[in-house]
Amino acid sequence: SSGEFTLWNGLTFNFETILQAHDSAIRAMEWSHNETWLVTGDHGGIIKYWQSNMNNMKAFTAHKEAVRDISFCPTDTKFASCSDDVTLKIWDFAKCVEEVTLTGHGWDVKSVAWHPQKSLIVSGSKDNLIKFWDARSGKTIYTLHSHKNTVSQVEWNKNGNWLLSGSRDQLLKVFELRTFGELQTFRGHRKEVNSCAWHPFHESLFVSGGLDGSIMYWLVGNDEIQGEILGAHEGSVWSLDWHPVGHILCSGSNDHTTKFWSRNYPGDLMRDRYNNTRYVFDKHGGDFEGEQEEENMFSSVPGLGSGVQSNINVGNFGNRERDNRERDNRDNRDNRDNRDNIPPSKKEKQPR
């Protein structure tokens, strides 16, 4: 709520600078596709342009109330914004001029996403609706009535055919663009879904964050949760985003922390509070309850584990050389002891 930027180093995971960017809470941040510009929106409806070195280049009032989301068009020449003032707006990036105002939602518009190839915009609102818009004319193309509560986030898959939505009704849904039909519903969150993000390379993999601080991994075509981090945060997970290469996931939470998640190191037995998904974490006591179902954990999430069961205890790999040396030493001692215990009459005479 302070309006500050914290710029993090993605290699050392240290923050490089803290900048007072806005006078009110920052509600939306979006990098352009060419990674040259950062556009931010705050609780007062102000939008600002930033260069990659964090120089502020433009600032203007875009909405009457809080800006909730921002999305660039494929060419970065335009971007869309949505707000609690019930509207979406399309802007000329270079001129900072509003081109079209999209009206049709009956309540706060919480999320907006521009199609990765087409002149098509989708939005999710507090009125439980998902709307598709023609970016040129500003007219509604289609409306989905699939959720029973606020649509917190909408996200296009890079294939351009799948739309992912997360809602406060605890559900995630994937829709197909060609038919505007529901492809699959994902159930598993115990509280509201506040954020979701597609993996940049694995087409069917996505991740979601909930009000209870949990992070879950999903695969299109599988109803079951592929991975779950219970108690990933102590507050609601408001934002999720992948590293462009896809090996690191970043999460931001209402507990005032930013966390970076990656695959486990080789030999990691995954018995801590974050990795062992088969323990039930008691948030009140801070302890683990229940028994572990299996000794070894196996992930089937692409890029996050092999998904192949093995009987080898990988935790012993690092000690193999030491174990071999100890075994050889024991064998040598046993041989010496046996040789010393042979009766004198049976010992061979040693040549002088």
Phi, psi and chi 1 to 4 in degrees:
 res  aa     phi    psi   chi1   chi2   chi3   chi4
   1 SER       -    1.3   61.1      -      -      -
   2 SER   -88.2  -15.8   61.7      -      -      -
   3 GLY    80.0   19.1      -      -      -      -
   4 GLU   -92.9  150.4  -69.3 -179.5  -17.1      -
   5 PHE   -96.9  142.0  -87.1  168.9      -      -
   6 THR  -123.5  117.5  -56.3      -      -      -
   7 LEU   -95.6  119.6 -177.3   62.3      -      -
   8 TRP  -103.8  146.2  -67.7   89.3      -      -
   9 ASN   -89.4  120.8 -173.1  -47.6      -      -
  10 GLY   -76.5   -4.0      -      -      -      -
  11 LEU  -102.7  -44.8  -65.7  176.6      -      -
  12 THR   -96.5  -13.7   61.5      -      -      -
  13 PHE    60.6   32.5  -56.6  109.4      -      -
  14 ASN  -109.1  148.7  -64.0  -37.2      -      -
  15 PHE   -81.3  138.3   70.2   87.3      -      -
  16 GLU   -93.3  -33.1  -64.4 -170.7  -12.5      -
  17 THR  -158.3  153.2 -176.3      -      -      -
  18 ILE  -119.8  128.1  -63.2  178.6      -      -
  19 LEU  -128.6  133.9  175.0   68.0      -      -
  20 GLN   -79.3   97.9 -173.8   64.7   45.7      -
  21 ALA   -93.8  -40.9      -      -      -      -
  22 HIS  -129.0  161.9  -74.0  -98.4      -      -
  23 ASP   -86.1  -14.4  -64.9  -30.7      -      -
  24 SER  -132.8  175.9   58.5      -      -      -
  25 ALA   -57.7  135.6      -      -      -      -
  26 ILE   -82.8  122.0  -59.4  169.7      -      -
  27 ARG  -106.0  -16.6  -60.1  -59.6 -174.0 -168.8
  28 ALA  -149.7  141.3      -      -      -      -
  29 MET  -143.3  136.6  -57.3  176.5   70.8      -
  30 GLU  -150.9  127.6 -174.8   72.5   14.9      -
  31 TRP   -85.2  145.1  -77.2   98.2      -      -
  32 SER   -69.4  160.2   60.3      -      -      -
  33 HIS   -63.1  -31.6  -65.3   98.0      -      -
  34 ASN   -83.4    2.5   59.5   18.7      -      -
  35 GLU    62.9   23.0  -59.3  177.6    0.7      -
  36 THR   -94.3  -34.4  -56.1      -      -      -
  37 TRP  -123.2  146.1  -66.0   94.6      -      -
  38 LEU  -119.0  128.5  174.0   66.8      -      -
  39 VAL  -113.6  131.2  177.3      -      -      -
  40 THR  -126.7  152.6   59.6      -      -      -
  41 GLY  -132.4  144.1      -      -      -      -
  42 ASP  -117.2 -179.2   68.1   16.7      -      -
  43 HIS   -68.9  -19.0 -166.4   76.3      -      -
  44 GLY   -90.2    0.8      -      -      -      -
  45 GLY    90.7    9.3      -      -      -      -
  46 ILE   -91.8  137.3  -64.6  173.7      -      -
  47 ILE  -113.7  138.3  -75.2  179.4      -      -
  48 LYS  -129.4  147.2  -67.1 -172.3  177.0 -175.8
  49 TYR  -101.7  139.1  -66.8    0.5      -      -
  50 TRP  -133.9  140.1  -55.5   83.8      -      -
  51 GLN   -82.2  170.6  -68.3  177.8  -44.9      -
  52 SER   -65.8  -21.4   55.8      -      -      -
  53 ASN   -89.5   12.0   60.2    1.6      -      -
  54 MET    71.6   23.8  -64.8  -62.5  108.4      -
  55 ASN   -80.9  130.2  -78.1  -20.7      -      -
  56 ASN   -83.6  121.6 -178.7 -147.2      -      -
  57 MET  -105.7  -32.3  -58.3  -58.7  -67.6      -
  58 LYS  -143.3  153.0  -68.6  -80.5 -174.0  179.0
  59 ALA  -153.7  130.5      -      -      -      -
  60 PHE  -154.3  157.1   57.6   93.2      -      -
  61 THR   -82.3  119.4  -59.1      -      -      -
  62 ALA  -104.6  -35.9      -      -      -      -
  63 HIS  -137.2  161.9  -70.1  -86.1      -      -
  64 LYS   -80.1  -21.8  -63.6  177.6 -178.8  177.9
  65 GLU  -131.0 -168.9  -65.3 -173.2   36.7      -
  66 ALA   -59.0  135.6      -      -      -      -
  67 VAL   -81.8  122.9  177.9      -      -      -
  68 ARG   -99.6  -27.5  -70.8  -62.5  176.5  178.8
  69 ASP  -160.1  156.0 -158.0    3.0      -      -
  70 ILE  -139.0  141.9  -65.4  168.8      -      -
  71 SER  -147.6  131.4 -178.7      -      -      -
  72 PHE   -85.6  150.6  -85.8   92.8      -      -
  73 CYS   -75.3  166.3   76.2      -      -      -
  74 PRO   -58.2  -28.7  -25.0   33.5      -      -
  75 THR   -96.3   -2.2   60.1      -      -      -
  76 ASP    68.2    8.1  -70.4  -25.4      -      -
  77 THR   -82.0  -18.8   56.4      -      -      -
  78 LYS  -137.7  161.1  -56.2  177.9 -168.9  -60.5
  79 PHE  -147.5  157.2   69.2   91.2      -      -
  80 ALA  -112.3  145.1      -      -      -      -
  81 SER  -130.6  151.9   62.8      -      -      -
  82 CYS  -132.1  159.1   66.9      -      -      -
  83 SER  -150.1  166.4  169.3      -      -      -
  84 ASP   -71.6   -5.6  -74.3   -8.4      -      -
  85 ASP   -83.4   14.5   63.8    8.2      -      -
  86 VAL    76.1    9.8 -160.1      -      -      -
  87 THR  -121.4  160.5   66.4      -      -      -
  88 LEU  -117.8  149.0  -62.2   97.8      -      -
  89 LYS  -135.2  143.8  -65.9 -175.8  178.7 -177.5
  90 ILE  -108.1  130.5  -61.3  175.1      -      -
  91 TRP  -120.0  144.2  -57.1   85.6      -      -
  92 ASP   -80.1  117.7 -177.1  -63.4      -      -
  93 PHE   -63.7  -45.5  177.1   77.4      -      -
  94 ALA   -69.5  -38.9      -      -      -      -
  95 LYS   -91.5  -12.1  -61.1  177.2 -179.0  177.8
  96 CYS    57.7   36.9  -56.5      -      -      -
  97 VAL  -112.6  134.3  173.9      -      -      -
  98 GLU   -71.7  127.7  175.0 -169.9  -27.5      -
  99 GLU   -98.8  -46.0  -68.2 -169.7  -16.9      -
 100 VAL  -142.7  141.5 -176.2      -      -      -
 101 THR  -108.6  126.1  -61.2      -      -      -
 102 LEU  -100.7  119.2  -48.4  178.7      -      -
 103 THR  -122.9  145.4   57.6      -      -      -
 104 GLY   162.0  -26.0      -      -      -      -
 105 HIS   -74.7  151.7  -80.4  -66.6      -      -
 106 GLY   -99.1   -0.1      -      -      -      -
 107 TRP  -155.0 -172.2 -146.0  -18.5      -      -
 108 ASP   -52.3  135.8  -54.6   -6.3      -      -
 109 VAL   -95.3  116.8 -174.0      -      -      -
 110 LYS   -95.3  -23.1  -64.2  -61.5 -174.5 -177.8
 111 SER  -151.3  147.8 -179.3      -      -      -
 112 VAL  -142.7  144.2   60.4      -      -      -
 113 ALA  -145.8  127.9      -      -      -      -
 114 TRP   -89.4  135.3 -157.5  -55.5      -      -
 115 HIS   -59.4  141.9 -167.9  -82.5      -      -
 116 PRO   -67.1  -17.4   19.3  -30.2      -      -
 117 GLN  -128.5  -27.2  -66.5   99.1   27.5      -
 118 LYS  -105.8  167.3  -56.9  178.5 -175.4  -62.5
 119 SER   -85.6   62.4 -178.7      -      -      -
 120 LEU  -134.9  132.4  177.6   64.8      -      -
 121 ILE  -121.8  142.0  -66.8  173.4      -      -
 122 VAL  -123.7  146.5   65.5      -      -      -
 123 SER  -138.8  150.3   60.1      -      -      -
 124 GLY  -122.9  143.1      -      -      -      -
 125 SER  -135.6  168.9  171.6      -      -      -
 126 LYS   -72.3  -11.0 -161.3  172.6  179.2  179.2
 127 ASP   -84.1   11.5   61.0    8.0      -      -
 128 ASN    74.4    5.7  -49.5  -14.0      -      -
 129 LEU  -102.4  150.1  -57.7 -179.8      -      -
 130 ILE  -114.9  123.9  -62.4  173.8      -      -
 131 LYS  -118.5  141.2  -75.2 -177.0  175.3  -71.6
 132 PHE  -105.6  134.6  -64.6   84.1      -      -
 133 TRP  -125.6  144.9  -50.7   82.5      -      -
 134 ASP   -82.6  117.1 -175.8  -22.7      -      -
 135 ALA   -67.0  -23.6      -      -      -      -
 136 ARG   -80.1  -49.3  -66.0 -171.1 -179.7   92.4
 137 SER   -91.2  -22.0   66.2      -      -      -
 138 GLY    79.2   13.1      -      -      -      -
 139 LYS   -95.4  152.5  -65.4 -178.7  179.2  178.9
 140 THR   -74.4  131.0  -55.3      -      -      -
 141 ILE   -93.6  -43.9  -61.6  174.0      -      -
 142 TYR  -157.8  152.6 -163.6   80.0      -      -
 143 THR  -128.8  132.4  -58.2      -      -      -
 144 LEU  -106.0  134.1  -66.5  171.8      -      -
 145 HIS  -113.7   51.2  -59.6   74.4      -      -
 146 SER   -94.2  -22.0  -62.7      -      -      -
 147 HIS  -103.0  156.2  -73.9  -73.1      -      -
 148 LYS  -107.2    6.5  -63.1 -179.9  179.5  178.6
 149 ASN  -152.8 -177.2 -151.9  -34.2      -      -
 150 THR   -50.8  132.5  -58.9      -      -      -
 151 VAL   -85.3  107.7  179.9      -      -      -
 152 SER   -77.2  -37.4  -54.9      -      -      -
 153 GLN  -153.3  144.2 -172.6  158.5    4.1      -
 154 VAL  -126.0  142.1  -71.6      -      -      -
 155 GLU  -148.6  124.7 -171.1   85.6   12.2      -
 156 TRP   -79.7  139.4  -73.7  107.3      -      -
 157 ASN   -74.8  151.7 -169.0  -63.3      -      -
 158 LYS   -65.7  -18.5  -74.5 -168.5  174.6 -178.9
 159 ASN   -72.8  -11.7   63.1   22.6      -      -
 160 GLY    78.3   -2.7      -      -      -      -
 161 ASN  -104.7  -22.2  -65.6  -37.6      -      -
 162 TRP  -111.1  137.4  -68.2  -14.7      -      -
 163 LEU  -117.2  128.6  173.8   70.8      -      -
 164 LEU  -104.0  136.6  172.5   64.8      -      -
 165 SER  -132.9  143.0   65.9      -      -      -
 166 GLY  -123.3  143.5      -      -      -      -
 167 SER  -139.2  162.9  169.7      -      -      -
 168 ARG   -73.5   -3.6  -69.9 -179.4 -177.3  172.6
 169 ASP   -83.0   11.8   61.1    9.4      -      -
 170 GLN    73.9   11.4  -54.8  177.2   15.1      -
 171 LEU  -112.5  151.7  -59.6  178.5      -      -
 172 LEU  -118.7  141.5  -66.8  127.5      -      -
 173 LYS  -134.3  146.4  -67.3  177.2 -178.5  -76.0
 174 VAL  -117.4  128.6  173.3      -      -      -
 175 PHE  -114.6  151.7  -57.5   93.1      -      -
 176 GLU  -101.5  129.6 -169.1  176.1   25.0      -
 177 LEU   -66.9  -38.0  176.1   60.0      -      -
 178 ARG   -62.1  -34.6  -71.7  171.7  -68.7 -176.7
 179 THR  -113.5   -5.4   61.2      -      -      -
 180 PHE    55.8   27.4  -67.8  108.3      -      -
 181 GLY   -99.5  157.6      -      -      -      -
 182 GLU   -79.3  121.7 -177.0  179.0  -45.8      -
 183 LEU   -86.4  -41.3 -171.8   65.4      -      -
 184 GLN  -163.8  148.3 -169.4  174.3   -5.5      -
 185 THR  -116.0  136.2  -61.8      -      -      -
 186 PHE  -114.5  122.6  -60.4   87.6      -      -
 187 ARG  -117.3  136.1  -64.9  175.2  172.5   84.8
 188 GLY   173.0  -28.9      -      -      -      -
 189 HIS   -70.1  138.6  -82.6  -78.8      -      -
 190 ARG   -89.6  -16.8  -61.4  162.0 -173.7   82.6
 191 LYS  -136.9 -169.7  -68.9 -170.3  177.2 -179.1
 192 GLU   -56.7  144.7  -57.6  171.4    5.8      -
 193 VAL   -93.3  123.2  179.1      -      -      -
 194 ASN  -110.0  -19.2  -71.4  -31.9      -      -
 195 SER  -153.6  156.0   56.0      -      -      -
 196 CYS  -159.9  155.6   53.7      -      -      -
 197 ALA  -157.7  133.6      -      -      -      -
 198 TRP   -76.4  147.1  -70.2  102.1      -      -
 199 HIS   -70.7  141.6 -168.4  -84.7      -      -
 200 PRO   -69.0  -19.3   21.1  -31.3      -      -
 201 PHE  -121.7  -43.5  -72.4  103.2      -      -
 202 HIS   -80.2  105.6  -63.8  -71.4      -      -
 203 GLU   -57.3  -37.4 -177.3 -179.7   77.7      -
 204 SER   -95.1    1.1   59.0      -      -      -
 205 LEU   -98.4  133.4  171.2   63.9      -      -
 206 PHE  -145.9  165.8   65.1   91.6      -      -
 207 VAL  -129.1  151.8   65.4      -      -      -
 208 SER  -138.5  152.6   60.3      -      -      -
 209 GLY  -125.0  143.7      -      -      -      -
 210 GLY  -118.1  172.4      -      -      -      -
 211 LEU   -64.5  -28.2 -178.4   68.1      -      -
 212 ASP   -85.5    6.0   57.5   -2.0      -      -
 213 GLY    86.9    8.1      -      -      -      -
 214 SER   -89.1  152.0   63.1      -      -      -
 215 ILE  -123.7  131.7  -64.5  176.1      -      -
 216 MET  -127.7  145.3  -62.5 -175.1 -177.7      -
 217 TYR  -109.2  138.8  -63.6   83.8      -      -
 218 TRP  -135.7  155.1  -50.2   84.0      -      -
 219 LEU  -127.0  129.8  -77.8  172.4      -      -
 220 VAL   -62.5  131.3  176.2      -      -      -
 221 GLY   100.9  -11.7      -      -      -      -
 222 ASN  -120.9  126.3  -67.8  -90.5      -      -
 223 ASP   -78.3  -26.3  -68.2  -29.8      -      -
 224 GLU   -80.5  152.2  -61.6  -63.6  -34.5      -
 225 ILE   -66.9  129.5  -57.9  168.3      -      -
 226 GLN   -84.6  -24.8  -58.2  -59.4  -56.1      -
 227 GLY  -165.0  147.1      -      -      -      -
 228 GLU  -144.4  130.4 -179.0  178.2   10.6      -
 229 ILE  -110.8   98.5  -51.8  173.5      -      -
 230 LEU   -77.7  133.0  -63.3  173.0      -      -
 231 GLY    69.2   30.1      -      -      -      -
 232 ALA   -58.9  -36.7      -      -      -      -
 233 HIS  -133.0  159.9  -75.7  -82.9      -      -
 234 GLU   -89.0   -3.0  -64.2  178.0    2.0      -
 235 GLY  -137.3 -176.3      -      -      -      -
 236 SER   -61.2  138.1  175.3      -      -      -
 237 VAL   -86.9  103.1 -179.2      -      -      -
 238 TRP   -84.5  -28.3  -73.5  117.2      -      -
 239 SER  -146.6  146.6   60.5      -      -      -
 240 LEU  -138.5  139.4  -69.5  165.9      -      -
 241 ASP  -155.9  143.8 -153.6   -3.2      -      -
 242 TRP   -93.2  150.3  -67.4   91.7      -      -
 243 HIS   -61.5  144.4 -173.0  -76.9      -      -
 244 PRO   -54.1  -27.9  -26.6   34.1      -      -
 245 VAL   -82.8  -22.4  177.7      -      -      -
 246 GLY    94.6    5.3      -      -      -      -
 247 HIS   -93.2   -9.1   67.1  -59.5      -      -
 248 ILE  -132.9  137.7  -66.8  175.0      -      -
 249 LEU  -112.4  134.4  174.6   70.0      -      -
 250 CYS  -112.4  135.4 -177.5      -      -      -
 251 SER  -127.6  141.4   60.8      -      -      -
 252 GLY  -120.6  140.4      -      -      -      -
 253 SER  -135.4  165.2  168.8      -      -      -
 254 ASN   -73.5   -6.7 -160.6   44.0      -      -
 255 ASP   -84.6   11.5   63.3    6.0      -      -
 256 HIS    69.9   24.7  -54.2  146.3      -      -
 257 THR  -123.5  152.2   63.7      -      -      -
 258 THR  -116.8  130.3  -61.5      -      -      -
 259 LYS  -125.4  145.5  -65.7 -175.1  179.2 -177.7
 260 PHE  -113.1  130.2  -60.1   86.4      -      -
 261 TRP  -119.8  140.6  -52.4   88.2      -      -
 262 SER  -146.3  179.3   67.0      -      -      -
 263 ARG   -65.2  156.9  -65.5  177.5   61.7  179.4
 264 ASN   -74.2  153.0  -68.5   78.0      -      -
 265 TYR   -69.4  152.2  -67.3  109.9      -      -
 266 PRO   -58.4  131.9  -25.6   34.8      -      -
 267 GLY    92.6   -7.2      -      -      -      -
 268 ASP   -72.4  122.4 -170.5  -14.8      -      -
 269 LEU   -80.3   -3.4  -62.7 -179.1      -      -
 270 MET    57.6   50.2  -59.8  171.4   67.1      -
 271 ARG  -111.0   12.1  -72.6  176.2  177.4  169.7
 272 ASP   -89.6  178.2   58.2   70.0      -      -
 273 ARG   -65.3  -24.5   60.5  177.0  -72.9 -176.2
 274 TYR   -92.2  -35.2  -63.2  118.0      -      -
 275 ASN   -91.3  -35.0  -71.3  -55.5      -      -
 276 ASN   -84.2   96.6 -164.5  -20.8      -      -
 277 THR   -75.3   -6.2   59.0      -      -      -
 278 ARG   -96.2    4.0  -54.6 -155.9  179.6 -169.6
 279 TYR   -94.8  148.0  -80.9  116.8      -      -
 280 VAL   -98.9  119.6  177.8      -      -      -
 281 PHE   -88.9  125.5  179.4   64.7      -      -
 282 ASP   -90.8  104.8 -179.5    9.5      -      -
 283 LYS   -65.6  -28.5  -64.8  176.6   64.6  175.6
 284 HIS   -76.1  -43.9  -59.9  -71.5      -      -
 285 GLY   -91.8  -18.7      -      -      -      -
 286 GLY    76.1   18.6      -      -      -      -
 287 ASP  -117.3  168.2  -62.2  -37.3      -      -
 288 PHE   -95.3  138.7  -67.9  105.9      -      -
 289 GLU  -121.2  153.0  -65.8 -178.4   -8.7      -
 290 GLY    91.0  173.8      -      -      -      -
 291 GLU  -106.5  154.2  -63.5 -178.9   -4.1      -
 292 GLN   -76.7  130.5 -171.6  177.6   14.5      -
 293 GLU   -71.4  -38.2  -64.5  179.9    7.9      -
 294 GLU  -136.2  155.8  -64.4 -179.2    9.9      -
 295 GLU   -71.4  -38.8 -178.6   65.0   20.2      -
 296 ASN  -112.9  145.7  -63.7  -41.2      -      -
 297 MET  -106.1  139.3  -57.6  -64.9  -64.2      -
 298 PHE  -130.9  125.4  -53.5  101.9      -      -
 299 SER   -98.1  138.1  173.7      -      -      -
 300 SER  -109.1   11.6   59.3      -      -      -
 301 VAL   -81.1  124.3  179.3      -      -      -
 302 PRO   -57.1  133.9  -22.4   32.2      -      -
 303 GLY    79.9   -9.6      -      -      -      -
 304 LEU  -118.7    5.9  -61.4  174.7      -      -
 305 GLY   170.8  162.7      -      -      -      -
 306 SER   -78.2  -31.3   64.5      -      -      -
 307 GLY    74.2    7.9      -      -      -      -
 308 VAL  -110.6  125.6  178.8      -      -      -
 309 GLN   -76.3  140.5 -175.2  166.6  -17.3      -
 310 SER  -137.3  145.5  170.3      -      -      -
 311 ASN   -90.4   -0.9  -66.7  -37.0      -      -
 312 ILE   -83.1  132.1  -59.9  174.5      -      -
 313 ASN   -83.5  101.2 -175.6   -5.7      -      -
 314 VAL   -64.9  -19.6  -65.9      -      -      -
 315 GLY   -66.4  -17.9      -      -      -      -
 316 ASN   -92.0   -4.9  -68.4  -28.1      -      -
 317 PHE   -58.7  -41.9  -79.6    0.4      -      -
 318 GLY   -68.5  -19.2      -      -      -      -
 319 ASN  -103.1    6.2  -59.6  -35.0      -      -
 320 ARG   -61.6  -45.1  177.2  177.3  -67.6  177.1
 321 GLU   -63.7  -42.4 -174.6  176.4   -9.6      -
 322 ARG   -63.8  -41.8 -175.7 -168.0   63.3 -168.6
 323 ASP   -62.6  -39.2  -66.2  -18.3      -      -
 324 ASN   -63.7  -42.8  -71.8  -20.4      -      -
 325 ARG   -61.7  -43.7  -72.5 -162.6  -56.7  -92.2
 326 GLU   -63.3  -40.2  -68.3  178.5   -5.6      -
 327 ARG   -64.6  -41.3 -174.7  174.2   62.7 -108.7
 328 ASP   -63.2  -40.6  -67.3  -18.9      -      -
 329 ASN   -63.5  -40.4  -67.9  -25.1      -      -
 330 ARG   -63.4  -42.6  -74.2 -163.7  -57.4  -89.9
 331 ASP   -62.3  -42.1  -67.7  -17.8      -      -
 332 ASN   -63.7  -41.4  -67.7  -25.5      -      -
 333 ARG   -63.4  -42.7  -73.5 -164.2  -59.8  -89.9
 334 ASP   -62.0  -40.4  -67.1  -17.7      -      -
 335 ASN   -64.7  -41.6  -69.5  -24.3      -      -
 336 ARG   -63.7  -42.6  -73.6 -163.6  -58.8  -90.7
 337 ASP   -63.2  -42.7  -67.0  -18.3      -      -
 338 ASN   -64.5  -39.5  -68.0  -25.8      -      -
 339 ARG   -66.8  -36.5 -171.8  169.1   58.7 -111.6
 340 ASP   -71.1  -25.3  -66.3  -20.5      -      -
 341 ASN   -85.5   -1.6  -68.0  -29.2      -      -
 342 ILE   -70.7  131.3  -62.8  176.0      -      -
 343 PRO   -56.7  147.9  -22.9   32.7      -      -
 344 PRO   -58.4  -34.4  -22.9   32.5      -      -
 345 SER   -66.5  -24.9   59.5      -      -      -
 346 LYS   -98.2   -5.2  -65.9 -174.6  178.6 -179.0
 347 LYS   -74.9  138.4  -73.2 -174.1  179.7  179.5
 348 GLU   -71.8  143.2  -64.1 -178.6   -1.1      -
 349 LYS   -74.5  132.8  -67.6 -177.4  178.9 -179.5
 350 GLN   -88.3  132.9  -60.7  -64.9  -30.7      -
 351 PRO   -62.1  142.0   22.6  -31.6      -      -
 352 ARG   -78.7      -  -66.5 -178.6 -179.8  177.1
